[in-house]
Amino acid sequence: MPAGYRRQLYRDDAVVLRVQKLGESDRIVTLLTRRHGRLRAVARGVRRTSSRFGARLEPFGHIDLQLAGSPEGLGSSLHSVSQVEAVTLYGKNLLTDYPRYTAASAICETAERLTPVEREPALRLFQLTLGALKALSTAEHSGSLVLDAYLLRAMAVAGWAPAIVECAVCGTPGRHAAFSVPAGGAVCPDCRPPGSAHPSPDTLGLMSALTSGDWTIADASAPSVRRECSGLVAAHLQWHMERALRSLPLVDRRELNP
């Protein structure tokens, strides 16, 4: 620890992405915060039955908390949780709904993977993650559609948005018939590489609707279109991440309507 460094207290609000057991009664909590990006913190004693805030540090919750540590990255990379207040604990509505729970797990894993550098601000991704968990909790739309909308928009934040209304290679506008993940999305006949997929026009229309937030079109989509869309979105995401998401194959997409 640098000479003269003292652990300071600061506040932020955060989404709980993941928790891990530490010792007999503690947890390491992975958080995506509004102002300080992703960070990890030790919550001491939260697994004891007498803990005052253990239930507030569960995955998918939106919390306001006080942390001990340096937001600038001095000293230990592990902060300490000294106070927690619940804003909205979305996990309570998701634990009994397996399709939505698995979708929320994939959302949180994606958020963690898209923030590889700790304490690097990621406000847009924080807002996107919080909105997706809220949408899953309220069950206004299909959980599968909410997940795919989140993944498409998260890829846009990361700079990986698939081309949908223009050719990914030459930029020719139009709703092209072929889709190539390595090429970056929809491709025109002149640029189409071997092995390109040929999704239905409705599938590309659904991808466009989810990206722009047109839920009228998205909610009216057919099950077969949603399945094809989900396959393309997952393939595009994992191509750019270069490593598969552990939670994505576990997502239960049998839910078709809210």
QUIZIVEN-V291574 format. One record per run of one state. SS is the DSSP state (hx for helix, st for strand, lp for the rest). FROM is the first residue (numbers start at 1). LEN is the number of residues. If there is no record, write none. Layout:
{{SS/FROM/LEN} {SS/FROM/LEN}}
This chain:
{{lp/1/8} {st/9/14} {lp/23/3} {st/26/8} {lp/34/3} {st/37/7} {lp/44/10} {hx/54/3} {lp/57/4} {st/61/8} {lp/69/9} {st/78/12} {lp/90/1} {hx/91/4} {lp/95/3} {hx/98/16} {lp/114/9} {hx/123/16} {lp/139/4} {hx/143/16} {lp/159/4} {st/163/1} {lp/164/2} {st/166/1} {lp/167/6} {st/173/1} {lp/174/4} {st/178/3} {lp/181/4} {st/185/3} {lp/188/9} {st/197/1} {lp/198/3} {hx/201/12} {lp/213/2} {hx/215/5} {lp/220/3} {hx/223/19} {lp/242/6} {hx/248/3} {lp/251/8}}
